[in-house]
Amino acid sequence: MAVREIVLFPDPILKTVCEPVDPADPATQQLVQDLIDTVAASPGVGLAAPQIGVAKRAFVVDVRPKPGAGLLVLLNPEIVSASGPKTGREGCLSIPDFTAKVRRPQEIVIRGLNPDGHSVVIHSSDFEAVCIQHEMDHLDGILFLDRVASLKRDVFRRKGFEPRFDAREYPRIVGEENS
Ligand code: NI
């Protein structure tokens, strides 16, 4: 069991397109366990590998506090279909400074590998579907602030948290980190 340190924005790994993982690699099983342990010890409901410093395509979503939902770990995930866009509030363990209004599909079908290496197809909706898409975005170096319609109107300071940067400066900060 290992609770890993969560990487914070603007660490460049958060803007990296991650590599596929091999479930047969023992390092992948360690990564999966670390993701599960770290999200359990955090105030969040999902975590992607780059957020613990590993640029690999793996994530965990744990929405167990919500009725009827469970723990999902997926490797090399892909969206099969998505529909029903709706706007909701999101946050991110790597950007604890803000929450924001983000518009996303509420019904998705995804496929990928479970930690045993078996192919799975998952139908998900509502809160869990939003969490899954947020984590899948991390695997492509996309952060929730990339998805807001307006950095001025749709981003909110997290209560009791002094932001480390001005949300309107986000594009400039990302540009600098990538250059
Ligand atoms: Ni996040």
Backbone and ligand atoms as CSV (ligand in chain L), in Angstrom:
chain,resi,resn,atom,element,x,y,z
A,1,MET,N,N,0.845,-1.199,0.000
A,1,MET,CA,C,0.000,0.000,0.000
A,1,MET,C,C,0.873,1.238,0.000
A,2,ALA,N,N,0.550,2.159,-0.907
A,2,ALA,CA,C,1.318,3.406,-0.947
A,2,ALA,C,C,0.415,4.573,-1.324
A,3,VAL,N,N,0.363,5.529,-0.397
A,3,VAL,CA,C,-0.318,6.781,-0.709
A,3,VAL,C,C,0.729,7.717,-1.292
A,4,ARG,N,N,0.536,8.101,-2.543
A,4,ARG,CA,C,1.519,8.929,-3.226
A,4,ARG,C,C,1.150,10.404,-3.109
A,5,GLU,N,N,2.156,11.241,-3.289
A,5,GLU,CA,C,1.925,12.682,-3.276
A,5,GLU,C,C,1.206,13.088,-4.572
A,6,ILE,N,N,0.206,13.958,-4.452
A,6,ILE,CA,C,-0.541,14.390,-5.636
A,6,ILE,C,C,0.174,15.571,-6.292
A,7,VAL,N,N,0.401,15.423,-7.595
A,7,VAL,CA,C,1.084,16.444,-8.387
A,7,VAL,C,C,0.140,17.632,-8.576
A,8,LEU,N,N,0.664,18.828,-8.359
A,8,LEU,CA,C,-0.155,20.027,-8.483
A,8,LEU,C,C,0.164,20.796,-9.766
A,9,PHE,N,N,-0.878,21.415,-10.361
A,9,PHE,CA,C,-0.697,22.361,-11.443
A,9,PHE,C,C,0.195,23.489,-10.947
A,10,PRO,N,N,1.156,24.003,-11.738
A,10,PRO,CA,C,1.394,23.757,-13.170
A,10,PRO,C,C,2.493,22.734,-13.480
A,11,ASP,N,N,2.615,21.650,-12.761
A,11,ASP,CA,C,3.596,20.631,-13.123
A,11,ASP,C,C,3.340,20.165,-14.566
A,12,PRO,N,N,4.399,20.151,-15.409
A,12,PRO,CA,C,4.200,19.835,-16.835
A,12,PRO,C,C,3.654,18.427,-17.096
A,13,ILE,N,N,3.794,17.488,-16.163
A,13,ILE,CA,C,3.248,16.134,-16.421
A,13,ILE,C,C,1.729,16.182,-16.586
A,14,LEU,N,N,1.097,17.213,-15.997
A,14,LEU,CA,C,-0.363,17.328,-16.106
A,14,LEU,C,C,-0.808,17.769,-17.502
A,15,LYS,N,N,0.134,18.223,-18.330
A,15,LYS,CA,C,-0.197,18.612,-19.711
A,15,LYS,C,C,0.411,17.621,-20.713
A,16,THR,N,N,0.743,16.424,-20.227
A,16,THR,CA,C,1.380,15.408,-21.064
A,16,THR,C,C,0.347,14.397,-21.571
A,17,VAL,N,N,0.498,13.987,-22.831
A,17,VAL,CA,C,-0.314,12.878,-23.353
A,17,VAL,C,C,0.346,11.582,-22.884
A,18,CYS,N,N,-0.402,10.781,-22.111
A,18,CYS,CA,C,0.181,9.609,-21.449
A,18,CYS,C,C,0.264,8.402,-22.385
A,19,GLU,N,N,1.159,7.484,-22.041
A,19,GLU,CA,C,1.412,6.265,-22.827
A,19,GLU,C,C,0.489,5.131,-22.371
A,20,PRO,N,N,0.126,4.236,-23.283
A,20,PRO,CA,C,-0.650,3.047,-22.880
A,20,PRO,C,C,0.118,2.215,-21.852
A,21,VAL,N,N,-0.636,1.478,-21.026
A,21,VAL,CA,C,0.003,0.592,-20.042
A,21,VAL,C,C,-0.166,-0.864,-20.457
A,22,ASP,N,N,0.750,-1.690,-19.975
A,22,ASP,CA,C,0.686,-3.140,-20.182
A,22,ASP,C,C,0.253,-3.767,-18.869
A,23,PRO,N,N,-0.957,-4.374,-18.820
A,23,PRO,CA,C,-1.422,-4.952,-17.557
A,23,PRO,C,C,-0.533,-6.082,-17.040
A,24,ALA,N,N,0.238,-6.696,-17.913
A,24,ALA,CA,C,1.124,-7.803,-17.497
A,24,ALA,C,C,2.390,-7.305,-16.796
A,25,ASP,N,N,2.640,-6.007,-16.901
A,25,ASP,CA,C,3.826,-5.421,-16.271
A,25,ASP,C,C,3.557,-5.250,-14.768
A,26,PRO,N,N,4.396,-5.815,-13.895
A,26,PRO,CA,C,4.180,-5.657,-12.444
A,26,PRO,C,C,4.099,-4.190,-12.018
A,27,ALA,N,N,4.776,-3.318,-12.752
A,27,ALA,CA,C,4.722,-1.890,-12.422
A,27,ALA,C,C,3.303,-1.346,-12.585
A,28,THR,N,N,2.536,-1.921,-13.513
A,28,THR,CA,C,1.153,-1.485,-13.717
A,28,THR,C,C,0.304,-1.854,-12.506
A,29,GLN,N,N,0.515,-3.061,-11.965
A,29,GLN,CA,C,-0.257,-3.489,-10.787
A,29,GLN,C,C,0.069,-2.602,-9.582
A,30,GLN,N,N,1.327,-2.206,-9.459
A,30,GLN,CA,C,1.723,-1.288,-8.391
A,30,GLN,C,C,1.055,0.071,-8.582
A,31,LEU,N,N,1.045,0.528,-9.855
A,31,LEU,CA,C,0.399,1.812,-10.180
A,31,LEU,C,C,-1.081,1.783,-9.796
A,32,VAL,N,N,-1.765,0.693,-10.160
A,32,VAL,CA,C,-3.195,0.561,-9.853
A,32,VAL,C,C,-3.413,0.633,-8.341
A,33,GLN,N,N,-2.603,-0.104,-7.591
A,33,GLN,CA,C,-2.763,-0.102,-6.130
A,33,GLN,C,C,-2.489,1.283,-5.552
A,34,ASP,N,N,-1.486,1.959,-6.080
A,34,ASP,CA,C,-1.160,3.304,-5.595
A,34,ASP,C,C,-2.292,4.292,-5.901
A,35,LEU,N,N,-2.916,4.153,-7.083
A,35,LEU,CA,C,-4.049,5.025,-7.423
A,35,LEU,C,C,-5.202,4.795,-6.442
A,36,ILE,N,N,-5.505,3.533,-6.160
A,36,ILE,CA,C,-6.604,3.202,-5.239
A,36,ILE,C,C,-6.300,3.737,-3.837
A,37,ASP,N,N,-5.078,3.506,-3.370
A,37,ASP,CA,C,-4.702,3.948,-2.017
A,37,ASP,C,C,-4.713,5.478,-1.912
A,38,THR,N,N,-4.216,6.125,-2.964
A,38,THR,CA,C,-4.083,7.587,-2.902
A,38,THR,C,C,-5.447,8.272,-2.967
A,39,VAL,N,N,-6.335,7.781,-3.843
A,39,VAL,CA,C,-7.653,8.422,-3.917
A,39,VAL,C,C,-8.432,8.179,-2.623
A,40,ALA,N,N,-8.232,7.000,-2.012
A,40,ALA,CA,C,-8.943,6.698,-0.754
A,40,ALA,C,C,-8.501,7.645,0.359
A,41,ALA,N,N,-7.249,8.088,0.305
A,41,ALA,CA,C,-6.714,8.967,1.350
A,41,ALA,C,C,-6.957,10.443,1.026
A,42,SER,N,N,-7.614,10.708,-0.109
A,42,SER,CA,C,-7.800,12.097,-0.554
A,42,SER,C,C,-9.262,12.501,-0.385
A,43,PRO,N,N,-9.524,13.811,-0.508
A,43,PRO,CA,C,-10.926,14.243,-0.468
A,43,PRO,C,C,-11.614,14.126,-1.831
A,44,GLY,N,N,-10.926,13.537,-2.832
A,44,GLY,CA,C,-11.472,13.479,-4.192
A,44,GLY,C,C,-12.181,12.175,-4.495
A,45,VAL,N,N,-12.814,12.110,-5.665
A,45,VAL,CA,C,-13.547,10.912,-6.091
A,45,VAL,C,C,-12.900,10.258,-7.311
A,46,GLY,N,N,-11.788,10.800,-7.774
A,46,GLY,CA,C,-11.124,10.213,-8.928
A,46,GLY,C,C,-9.684,10.671,-8.998
A,47,LEU,N,N,-8.861,9.836,-9.665
A,47,LEU,CA,C,-7.443,10.156,-9.766
A,47,LEU,C,C,-6.878,9.469,-11.011
A,48,ALA,N,N,-6.055,10.195,-11.741
A,48,ALA,CA,C,-5.428,9.644,-12.937
A,48,ALA,C,C,-3.928,9.514,-12.695
A,49,ALA,N,N,-3.295,8.553,-13.401
A,49,ALA,CA,C,-1.883,8.254,-13.155
A,49,ALA,C,C,-0.958,9.477,-13.207
A,50,PRO,N,N,-1.141,10.402,-14.182
A,50,PRO,CA,C,-0.229,11.550,-14.191
A,50,PRO,C,C,-0.299,12.389,-12.914
A,51,GLN,N,N,-1.427,12.304,-12.201
A,51,GLN,CA,C,-1.563,13.068,-10.955
A,51,GLN,C,C,-0.717,12.499,-9.827
A,52,ILE,N,N,-0.206,11.278,-10.010
A,52,ILE,CA,C,0.785,10.779,-9.037
A,52,ILE,C,C,2.148,10.635,-9.725
A,53,GLY,N,N,2.310,11.365,-10.820
A,53,GLY,CA,C,3.629,11.480,-11.443
A,53,GLY,C,C,3.979,10.391,-12.441
A,54,VAL,N,N,2.960,9.622,-12.906
A,54,VAL,CA,C,3.215,8.523,-13.849
A,54,VAL,C,C,2.446,8.808,-15.146
A,55,ALA,N,N,3.153,9.017,-16.251
A,55,ALA,CA,C,2.509,9.403,-17.517
A,55,ALA,C,C,2.014,8.159,-18.264
A,56,LYS,N,N,1.077,7.441,-17.633
A,56,LYS,CA,C,0.503,6.216,-18.193
A,56,LYS,C,C,-1.017,6.313,-18.197
A,57,ARG,N,N,-1.650,5.532,-19.101
A,57,ARG,CA,C,-3.098,5.629,-19.289
A,57,ARG,C,C,-3.843,4.715,-18.307
A,58,ALA,N,N,-4.018,5.210,-17.098
A,58,ALA,CA,C,-4.743,4.481,-16.055
A,58,ALA,C,C,-5.418,5.498,-15.145
A,59,PHE,N,N,-6.632,5.154,-14.698
A,59,PHE,CA,C,-7.296,6.041,-13.739
A,59,PHE,C,C,-8.156,5.223,-12.793
A,60,VAL,N,N,-8.520,5.855,-11.696
A,60,VAL,CA,C,-9.473,5.283,-10.753
A,60,VAL,C,C,-10.579,6.307,-10.507
A,61,VAL,N,N,-11.811,5.809,-10.432
A,61,VAL,CA,C,-12.929,6.644,-10.003
A,61,VAL,C,C,-13.601,5.894,-8.865
A,62,ASP,N,N,-13.786,6.574,-7.755
A,62,ASP,CA,C,-14.401,5.955,-6.587
A,62,ASP,C,C,-15.526,6.848,-6.102
A,63,VAL,N,N,-16.744,6.531,-6.563
A,63,VAL,CA,C,-17.902,7.340,-6.157
A,63,VAL,C,C,-18.778,6.543,-5.175
A,64,ARG,N,N,-18.120,5.686,-4.384
A,64,ARG,CA,C,-18.865,4.819,-3.470
A,64,ARG,C,C,-19.752,5.547,-2.462
A,65,PRO,N,N,-19.381,6.779,-2.070
A,65,PRO,CA,C,-20.328,7.472,-1.171
A,65,PRO,C,C,-21.693,7.686,-1.812
A,66,LYS,N,N,-21.769,7.691,-3.154
A,66,LYS,CA,C,-23.072,7.860,-3.833
A,66,LYS,C,C,-23.740,6.494,-3.962
A,67,PRO,N,N,-25.041,6.409,-3.703
A,67,PRO,CA,C,-25.722,5.113,-3.775
A,67,PRO,C,C,-25.596,4.486,-5.169
A,68,GLY,N,N,-25.382,3.189,-5.197
A,68,GLY,CA,C,-25.375,2.456,-6.463
A,68,GLY,C,C,-24.122,2.610,-7.284
A,69,ALA,N,N,-23.120,3.227,-6.733
A,69,ALA,CA,C,-21.900,3.438,-7.506
A,69,ALA,C,C,-20.754,2.677,-6.852
A,70,GLY,N,N,-19.679,2.511,-7.585
A,70,GLY,CA,C,-18.591,1.698,-7.058
A,70,GLY,C,C,-17.222,2.217,-7.400
A,71,LEU,N,N,-16.256,1.332,-7.184
A,71,LEU,CA,C,-14.862,1.634,-7.476
A,71,LEU,C,C,-14.554,1.112,-8.874
A,72,LEU,N,N,-14.032,1.984,-9.716
A,72,LEU,CA,C,-13.707,1.607,-11.082
A,72,LEU,C,C,-12.246,1.939,-11.356
A,73,VAL,N,N,-11.492,0.930,-11.803
A,73,VAL,CA,C,-10.117,1.170,-12.255
A,73,VAL,C,C,-10.060,0.737,-13.708
A,74,LEU,N,N,-9.584,1.607,-14.567
A,74,LEU,CA,C,-9.551,1.273,-15.986
A,74,LEU,C,C,-8.196,1.656,-16.594
A,75,LEU,N,N,-7.722,0.761,-17.465
A,75,LEU,CA,C,-6.459,0.978,-18.176
A,75,LEU,C,C,-6.763,1.212,-19.650
A,76,ASN,N,N,-5.986,2.055,-20.287
A,76,ASN,CA,C,-6.100,2.336,-21.726
A,76,ASN,C,C,-7.550,2.589,-22.149
A,77,PRO,N,N,-8.269,3.481,-21.461
A,77,PRO,CA,C,-9.690,3.672,-21.745
A,77,PRO,C,C,-9.926,4.459,-23.032
A,78,GLU,N,N,-11.068,4.156,-23.656
A,78,GLU,CA,C,-11.503,4.892,-24.854
A,78,GLU,C,C,-12.992,5.157,-24.739
A,79,ILE,N,N,-13.423,6.310,-25.243
A,79,ILE,CA,C,-14.851,6.625,-25.319
A,79,ILE,C,C,-15.433,5.919,-26.546
A,80,VAL,N,N,-16.513,5.183,-26.347
A,80,VAL,CA,C,-17.217,4.558,-27.474
A,80,VAL,C,C,-18.327,5.487,-27.943
A,81,SER,N,N,-19.099,6.017,-27.005
A,81,SER,CA,C,-20.133,6.982,-27.357
A,81,SER,C,C,-20.417,7.872,-26.159
A,82,ALA,N,N,-20.956,9.047,-26.460
A,82,ALA,CA,C,-21.263,10.020,-25.411
A,82,ALA,C,C,-22.438,10.860,-25.875
A,83,SER,N,N,-23.370,11.150,-24.925
A,83,SER,CA,C,-24.523,11.966,-25.302
A,83,SER,C,C,-25.069,12.721,-24.096
A,84,GLY,N,N,-25.924,13.689,-24.391
A,84,GLY,CA,C,-26.642,14.403,-23.337
A,84,GLY,C,C,-25.821,15.404,-22.567
A,85,PRO,N,N,-25.217,16.391,-23.264
A,85,PRO,CA,C,-24.391,17.353,-22.534
A,85,PRO,C,C,-25.182,18.179,-21.519
A,86,LYS,N,N,-24.560,18.396,-20.375
A,86,LYS,CA,C,-25.177,19.150,-19.283
A,86,LYS,C,C,-24.035,19.837,-18.523
A,87,THR,N,N,-24.338,20.962,-17.903
A,87,THR,CA,C,-23.306,21.692,-17.176
A,87,THR,C,C,-23.345,21.335,-15.692
A,88,GLY,N,N,-22.160,21.055,-15.130
A,88,GLY,CA,C,-22.066,20.754,-13.701
A,88,GLY,C,C,-20.797,21.353,-13.125
A,89,ARG,N,N,-20.683,21.279,-11.779
A,89,ARG,CA,C,-19.527,21.856,-11.099
A,89,ARG,C,C,-18.457,20.784,-10.914
A,90,GLU,N,N,-17.218,21.125,-11.243
A,90,GLU,CA,C,-16.095,20.183,-11.088
A,90,GLU,C,C,-14.952,20.811,-10.315
A,91,GLY,N,N,-14.171,19.946,-9.688
A,91,GLY,CA,C,-12.911,20.346,-9.073
A,91,GLY,C,C,-11.878,19.303,-9.419
A,92,CYS,N,N,-10.646,19.530,-8.982
A,92,CYS,CA,C,-9.559,18.614,-9.324
A,92,CYS,C,C,-8.526,18.643,-8.202
A,93,LEU,N,N,-8.061,17.461,-7.794
A,93,LEU,CA,C,-7.057,17.389,-6.722
A,93,LEU,C,C,-5.763,18.096,-7.122
A,94,SER,N,N,-5.503,18.219,-8.425
A,94,SER,CA,C,-4.266,18.871,-8.881
A,94,SER,C,C,-4.417,20.383,-9.029
A,95,ILE,N,N,-5.681,20.857,-8.982
A,95,ILE,CA,C,-5.944,22.305,-9.000
A,95,ILE,C,C,-6.910,22.602,-7.865
A,96,PRO,N,N,-6.416,22.508,-6.610
A,96,PRO,CA,C,-7.318,22.661,-5.465
A,96,PRO,C,C,-7.816,24.087,-5.284
A,97,ASP,N,N,-7.261,25.003,-6.072
A,97,ASP,CA,C,-7.571,26.429,-5.942
A,97,ASP,C,C,-9.011,26.771,-6.326
A,98,PHE,N,N,-9.570,26.028,-7.307
A,98,PHE,CA,C,-10.835,26.448,-7.917
A,98,PHE,C,C,-11.805,25.289,-8.130
A,99,THR,N,N,-13.089,25.655,-8.262
A,99,THR,CA,C,-14.059,24.775,-8.918
A,99,THR,C,C,-14.523,25.533,-10.157
A,100,ALA,N,N,-15.202,24.826,-11.068
A,100,ALA,CA,C,-15.637,25.501,-12.296
A,100,ALA,C,C,-16.840,24.793,-12.887
A,101,LYS,N,N,-17.598,25.564,-13.670
A,101,LYS,CA,C,-18.728,25.000,-14.413
A,101,LYS,C,C,-18.200,24.410,-15.710
A,102,VAL,N,N,-18.473,23.128,-15.909
A,102,VAL,CA,C,-17.987,22.426,-17.097
A,102,VAL,C,C,-19.165,21.713,-17.749
A,103,ARG,N,N,-19.242,21.791,-19.076
A,103,ARG,CA,C,-20.303,21.120,-19.824
A,103,ARG,C,C,-19.762,19.816,-20.399
A,104,ARG,N,N,-20.443,18.706,-20.071
A,104,ARG,CA,C,-20.011,17.391,-20.570
A,104,ARG,C,C,-21.222,16.498,-20.821
A,105,PRO,N,N,-21.040,15.481,-21.684
A,105,PRO,CA,C,-22.082,14.457,-21.841
A,105,PRO,C,C,-22.341,13.750,-20.510
A,106,GLN,N,N,-23.613,13.408,-20.250
A,106,GLN,CA,C,-23.989,12.746,-18.987
A,106,GLN,C,C,-24.202,11.245,-19.161
A,107,GLU,N,N,-24.161,10.780,-20.411
A,107,GLU,CA,C,-24.328,9.348,-20.692
A,107,GLU,C,C,-23.155,8.933,-21.558
A,108,ILE,N,N,-22.381,7.946,-21.083
A,108,ILE,CA,C,-21.234,7.510,-21.882
A,108,ILE,C,C,-21.129,5.983,-21.922
A,109,VAL,N,N,-20.503,5.527,-22.987
A,109,VAL,CA,C,-20.066,4.132,-23.053
A,109,VAL,C,C,-18.563,4.192,-23.291
A,110,ILE,N,N,-17.817,3.487,-22.469
A,110,ILE,CA,C,-16.364,3.466,-22.626
A,110,ILE,C,C,-15.889,2.016,-22.653
A,111,ARG,N,N,-14.714,1.825,-23.239
A,111,ARG,CA,C,-14.111,0.499,-23.152
A,111,ARG,C,C,-12.658,0.650,-22.737
A,112,GLY,N,N,-12.118,-0.430,-22.212
A,112,GLY,CA,C,-10.734,-0.417,-21.774
A,112,GLY,C,C,-10.400,-1.764,-21.178
A,113,LEU,N,N,-9.351,-1.799,-20.383
A,113,LEU,CA,C,-8.940,-3.041,-19.719
A,113,LEU,C,C,-9.105,-2.866,-18.222
A,114,ASN,N,N,-9.596,-3.919,-17.559
A,114,ASN,CA,C,-9.568,-3.872,-16.104
A,114,ASN,C,C,-8.154,-4.251,-15.647
A,115,PRO,N,N,-7.861,-4.134,-14.352
A,115,PRO,CA,C,-6.476,-4.381,-13.919
A,115,PRO,C,C,-5.978,-5.807,-14.208
A,116,ASP,N,N,-6.913,-6.766,-14.421
A,116,ASP,CA,C,-6.514,-8.129,-14.788
A,116,ASP,C,C,-6.154,-8.250,-16.266
A,117,GLY,N,N,-6.398,-7.187,-17.028
A,117,GLY,CA,C,-6.084,-7.235,-18.454
A,117,GLY,C,C,-7.248,-7.660,-19.325
A,118,HIS,N,N,-8.433,-7.861,-18.728
A,118,HIS,CA,C,-9.611,-8.237,-19.511
A,118,HIS,C,C,-10.293,-7.001,-20.083
A,119,SER,N,N,-10.772,-7.138,-21.338
A,119,SER,CA,C,-11.510,-6.036,-21.965
A,119,SER,C,C,-12.862,-5.867,-21.278
A,120,VAL,N,N,-13.213,-4.621,-21.040
A,120,VAL,CA,C,-14.523,-4.337,-20.454
A,120,VAL,C,C,-15.172,-3.189,-21.202
A,121,VAL,N,N,-16.489,-3.226,-21.262
A,121,VAL,CA,C,-17.282,-2.120,-21.799
A,121,VAL,C,C,-18.166,-1.640,-20.658
A,122,ILE,N,N,-18.157,-0.341,-20.408
A,122,ILE,CA,C,-18.875,0.206,-19.258
A,122,ILE,C,C,-19.842,1.293,-19.716
A,123,HIS,N,N,-21.083,1.161,-19.273
A,123,HIS,CA,C,-22.090,2.207,-19.487
A,123,HIS,C,C,-22.171,3.006,-18.190
A,124,SER,N,N,-22.083,4.313,-18.302
A,124,SER,CA,C,-22.118,5.121,-17.084
A,124,SER,C,C,-22.929,6.386,-17.334
A,125,SER,N,N,-23.483,6.928,-16.255
A,125,SER,CA,C,-24.277,8.145,-16.409
A,125,SER,C,C,-24.101,9.061,-15.210
A,126,ASP,N,N,-24.541,10.297,-15.414
A,126,ASP,CA,C,-24.616,11.318,-14.368
A,126,ASP,C,C,-23.244,11.573,-13.710
A,127,PHE,N,N,-23.244,11.626,-12.364
A,127,PHE,CA,C,-22.034,12.045,-11.652
A,127,PHE,C,C,-20.826,11.164,-11.990
A,128,GLU,N,N,-21.056,9.825,-12.014
A,128,GLU,CA,C,-19.944,8.924,-12.308
A,128,GLU,C,C,-19.405,9.145,-13.721
A,129,ALA,N,N,-20.305,9.368,-14.679
A,129,ALA,CA,C,-19.874,9.590,-16.073
A,129,ALA,C,C,-19.027,10.855,-16.189
A,130,VAL,N,N,-19.405,11.869,-15.429
A,130,VAL,CA,C,-18.639,13.120,-15.438
A,130,VAL,C,C,-17.242,12.883,-14.848
A,131,CYS,N,N,-17.196,12.150,-13.725
A,131,CYS,CA,C,-15.904,11.846,-13.093
A,131,CYS,C,C,-15.004,11.065,-14.061
A,132,ILE,N,N,-15.561,10.080,-14.725
A,132,ILE,CA,C,-14.777,9.258,-15.660
A,132,ILE,C,C,-14.189,10.137,-16.766
A,133,GLN,N,N,-15.002,11.017,-17.321
A,133,GLN,CA,C,-14.508,11.869,-18.414
A,133,GLN,C,C,-13.438,12.834,-17.927
A,134,HIS,N,N,-13.617,13.344,-16.704
A,134,HIS,CA,C,-12.607,14.231,-16.121
A,134,HIS,C,C,-11.270,13.486,-16.003
A,135,GLU,N,N,-11.321,12.235,-15.514
A,135,GLU,CA,C,-10.076,11.461,-15.347
A,135,GLU,C,C,-9.490,11.068,-16.700
A,136,MET,N,N,-10.342,10.709,-17.657
A,136,MET,CA,C,-9.830,10.358,-18.991
A,136,MET,C,C,-9.145,11.561,-19.637
A,137,ASP,N,N,-9.686,12.751,-19.417
A,137,ASP,CA,C,-9.047,13.974,-19.921
A,137,ASP,C,C,-7.603,14.084,-19.416
A,138,HIS,N,N,-7.396,13.733,-18.137
A,138,HIS,CA,C,-6.041,13.822,-17.569
A,138,HIS,C,C,-5.037,13.004,-18.392
A,139,LEU,N,N,-5.491,11.894,-18.982
A,139,LEU,CA,C,-4.580,11.016,-19.729
A,139,LEU,C,C,-4.139,11.656,-21.044
A,140,ASP,N,N,-4.886,12.694,-21.460
A,140,ASP,CA,C,-4.517,13.439,-22.665
A,140,ASP,C,C,-3.984,14.838,-22.335
A,141,GLY,N,N,-3.652,15.054,-21.079
A,141,GLY,CA,C,-3.093,16.351,-20.687
A,141,GLY,C,C,-4.115,17.474,-20.693
A,142,ILE,N,N,-5.401,17.105,-20.561
A,142,ILE,CA,C,-6.474,18.116,-20.564
A,142,ILE,C,C,-6.978,18.292,-19.137
A,143,LEU,N,N,-7.015,19.530,-18.676
A,143,LEU,CA,C,-7.485,19.836,-17.324
A,143,LEU,C,C,-8.865,20.494,-17.391
A,144,PHE,N,N,-9.602,20.450,-16.282
A,144,PHE,CA,C,-10.985,20.954,-16.347
A,144,PHE,C,C,-11.050,22.431,-16.719
A,145,LEU,N,N,-10.000,23.185,-16.405
A,145,LEU,CA,C,-10.008,24.600,-16.794
A,145,LEU,C,C,-9.912,24.765,-18.313
A,146,ASP,N,N,-9.419,23.722,-19.016
A,146,ASP,CA,C,-9.424,23.750,-20.484
A,146,ASP,C,C,-10.836,23.638,-21.039
A,147,ARG,N,N,-11.770,23.181,-20.236
A,147,ARG,CA,C,-13.138,22.874,-20.692
A,147,ARG,C,C,-14.154,23.947,-20.338
A,148,VAL,N,N,-13.764,24.976,-19.577
A,148,VAL,CA,C,-14.763,25.974,-19.184
A,148,VAL,C,C,-15.024,26.935,-20.337
A,149,ALA,N,N,-16.272,27.379,-20.425
A,149,ALA,CA,C,-16.636,28.314,-21.491
A,149,ALA,C,C,-15.969,29.667,-21.252
A,150,SER,N,N,-15.931,30.108,-19.991
A,150,SER,CA,C,-15.351,31.410,-19.676
A,150,SER,C,C,-14.528,31.336,-18.394
A,151,LEU,N,N,-13.225,31.597,-18.505
A,151,LEU,CA,C,-12.358,31.573,-17.318
A,151,LEU,C,C,-12.722,32.702,-16.358
A,152,LYS,N,N,-13.412,33.719,-16.877
A,152,LYS,CA,C,-13.792,34.851,-16.042
A,152,LYS,C,C,-15.091,34.553,-15.284
A,153,ARG,N,N,-16.065,33.982,-15.974
A,153,ARG,CA,C,-17.409,33.801,-15.407
A,153,ARG,C,C,-17.610,32.455,-14.728
A,154,ASP,N,N,-16.966,31.399,-15.217
A,154,ASP,CA,C,-17.340,30.033,-14.829
A,154,ASP,C,C,-16.375,29.366,-13.846
A,155,VAL,N,N,-15.405,30.126,-13.338
A,155,VAL,CA,C,-14.428,29.564,-12.401
A,155,VAL,C,C,-14.604,30.254,-11.047
A,156,PHE,N,N,-14.579,29.457,-9.979
A,156,PHE,CA,C,-14.864,29.971,-8.639
A,156,PHE,C,C,-13.778,29.563,-7.666
A,157,ARG,N,N,-13.373,30.499,-6.858
A,157,ARG,CA,C,-12.396,30.236,-5.810
A,157,ARG,C,C,-12.982,29.224,-4.837
A,158,ARG,N,N,-12.187,28.216,-4.479
A,158,ARG,CA,C,-12.677,27.241,-3.507
A,158,ARG,C,C,-12.746,27.900,-2.130
A,159,LYS,N,N,-13.854,27.694,-1.447
A,159,LYS,CA,C,-14.076,28.334,-0.145
A,159,LYS,C,C,-12.928,28.034,0.810
A,160,GLY,N,N,-12.429,29.071,1.452
A,160,GLY,CA,C,-11.383,28.899,2.453
A,160,GLY,C,C,-10.022,28.570,1.881
A,161,PHE,N,N,-9.885,28.727,0.575
A,161,PHE,CA,C,-8.614,28.382,-0.073
A,161,PHE,C,C,-8.104,29.604,-0.839
A,162,GLU,N,N,-6.919,30.031,-0.501
A,162,GLU,CA,C,-6.331,31.183,-1.193
A,162,GLU,C,C,-5.721,30.685,-2.507
A,163,PRO,N,N,-6.270,31.121,-3.659
A,163,PRO,CA,C,-5.769,30.589,-4.932
A,163,PRO,C,C,-4.301,30.944,-5.165
A,164,ARG,N,N,-3.587,30.020,-5.781
A,164,ARG,CA,C,-2.170,30.234,-6.076
A,164,ARG,C,C,-1.975,31.029,-7.347
A,165,PHE,N,N,-3.043,31.162,-8.155
A,165,PHE,CA,C,-2.940,31.944,-9.391
A,165,PHE,C,C,-4.317,32.477,-9.759
A,166,ASP,N,N,-4.326,33.438,-10.669
A,166,ASP,CA,C,-5.562,34.019,-11.173
A,166,ASP,C,C,-6.050,33.126,-12.325
A,167,ALA,N,N,-7.299,32.635,-12.212
A,167,ALA,CA,C,-7.817,31.699,-13.227
A,167,ALA,C,C,-7.735,32.288,-14.637
A,168,ARG,N,N,-7.882,33.611,-14.737
A,168,ARG,CA,C,-7.837,34.237,-16.074
A,168,ARG,C,C,-6.442,34.156,-16.684
A,169,GLU,N,N,-5.449,33.889,-15.830
A,169,GLU,CA,C,-4.058,33.759,-16.299
A,169,GLU,C,C,-3.736,32.336,-16.750
A,170,TYR,N,N,-4.723,31.425,-16.633
A,170,TYR,CA,C,-4.475,30.010,-16.916
A,170,TYR,C,C,-3.853,29.759,-18.308
A,171,PRO,N,N,-4.400,30.349,-19.386
A,171,PRO,CA,C,-3.815,30.068,-20.711
A,171,PRO,C,C,-2.351,30.497,-20.796
A,172,ARG,N,N,-2.029,31.609,-20.159
A,172,ARG,CA,C,-0.647,32.092,-20.197
A,172,ARG,C,C,0.271,31.141,-19.412
A,173,ILE,N,N,-0.188,30.672,-18.263
A,173,ILE,CA,C,0.618,29.762,-17.437
A,173,ILE,C,C,0.856,28.447,-18.194
A,174,VAL,N,N,-0.198,27.930,-18.810
A,174,VAL,CA,C,-0.076,26.676,-19.575
A,174,VAL,C,C,0.888,26.864,-20.737
A,175,GLY,N,N,0.769,28.007,-21.405
A,175,GLY,CA,C,1.643,28.305,-22.542
A,175,GLY,C,C,3.096,28.323,-22.128
A,176,GLU,N,N,3.351,28.955,-20.970
A,176,GLU,CA,C,4.735,29.040,-20.475
A,176,GLU,C,C,5.277,27.669,-20.130
A,177,GLU,N,N,4.409,26.853,-19.482
A,177,GLU,CA,C,4.865,25.536,-19.056
A,177,GLU,C,C,5.169,24.638,-20.253
A,178,ASN,N,N,4.434,24.871,-21.355
A,178,ASN,CA,C,4.626,24.011,-22.520
A,178,ASN,C,C,5.781,24.460,-23.395
A,179,SER,N,N,6.211,25.707,-23.220
A,179,SER,CA,C,7.244,26.213,-24.134
A,179,SER,C,C,8.645,25.860,-23.643
L,1,NI,NI,NI,-8.538,16.163,-11.967
